[in-house]
Structures are given as structure tokens and as C-alpha cells.
């Protein structure tokens, strides 16, 4: 039965990837259909086998999916469609000690999702290369001079330590150099991410083009009364109707990255190679 669940999950991910890349949305019927199918099929299995294990497995998988999805949604990393897709996968695959596929899949999602997000950002930066370069220089210039100099000092120390101690294969110094490089990388990655957001992901759209769950990047008010904004974590249908009613012409929306394709990549990776973390450990 596990393979039937995996094939069903894979099929839904293919559909979700297609719609996410094409419209940057995953229809609710796809996600909710997967959730209800997962719970329903496991309930039938429990009834047929006179065992609570199948439905409990589905419930735990759904619960884990809900927890992770809510965390990522409220951190602003995933949209509603991404969150509901993960819940559906948790319900259909299930989780118990004899079936760690969903756990391995979650670990792979975070590793592969990070690489996927970085690559998608590079694509956006290249597509908007003129505005990206200008925005990056502007944001970089706003960083205090002492901090910028400190980063280059840190980089110089990392190079010096590498030259002096790396040949000795001293693990303490190797970890120290790695830490310096990671800190420097995060510094530039932060500026890179903010640049991508400002020049590639923010755009003004009319209320007629908004759909439920879209992220509004700037507060919208009418005669001093708040209608919608970033704190809503996704606009509602009622708020969209209010924008239309008050004839608001444009709102600033944050365009998200379609993350369901990264779910598909992580799913296929899990099917054929297992846990990416163990793969990396075995290489090291």
C-alpha cells in the first residue's frame, strides 16, 4: 500500500508543480483532495484490518505536516498552497516507525528547497539584472562602513588561517575557517535576498488580479481605515472585495517563489536516494 500512496503523492506533486509554475497557485481541490484521500483511504484500511495503526499513521503525518506548514507560512517562507500540499502529503504517506519516508522527505525538502530558492533567485536576478545591480549597490551602501570593513577583515583572517594551518589538517582550524566563511556568506546572502525581494518580487497590481492568499507588501487604507497589509499573512476574499468596492487602483504585492517544484524534486530524491543528510555524511 505504501507504494500506492507514494505514486498518488507523486502524481499530485506533478499536477501541483505544473499549476504552480504556470499560475503560481495550486488549486484547493488538488490539496484538499489529497488530504481527504489520505485520511479516507487510511480509515478504510483501519476498518478492513481491524487496526487503528493506518488511521493513526495518517493522523500523525497530517499533524507533522500542519506543524511544519504553519511555521513556514507564518515565517513568510511558503504560501498557502505550499502549506496545504505538505499537509496532504503527510496525510497520504503517513508516519510511523516502520515508514520513515515522510520524515526523510521533510529533511530533503529543507535542503533541496534552500538550493532551489537560491537558484530561482539567481534566475530572477539575471532576468532583472539591471535593476538587481542598482538595488544591490544601494542596499550595500546603506550598511555601516565599519561593518563592511569588518567583513573584509574577517575574510582576510580566513584566508590567512587557510594558508597557515589547512596544510596541517588541524580540525579546529578547519572548523574556524568554515565558520568565518559561513558568516561572510550569510552577510552577502542577506543583502542578496533583500535585493531579490525589492527588485524582483514586489510589484503593483490591480485588486482584480489578486487572489486569496496573496501577500500584500504595504498597508492599504481607505479614509484612514485599514483594509489590508503585510500583517495579514495573505489577503482574504473579503479584503479583495473591499479594495474593489472602494475602487483602490493599485496595491503593492509580494510575488512569492513557486515552491511546489522543490517538493517534487525532494520527493523523487527521497524515492531513489533516501535521506540527503545521510548521503552527505557518508560522503564526508
Order of alpha helices (4+ residues) and beta strands (2+ residues): alpha-alpha-alpha-alpha-alpha-alpha-alpha-alpha-beta-beta-beta-beta-alpha-beta-alpha-alpha
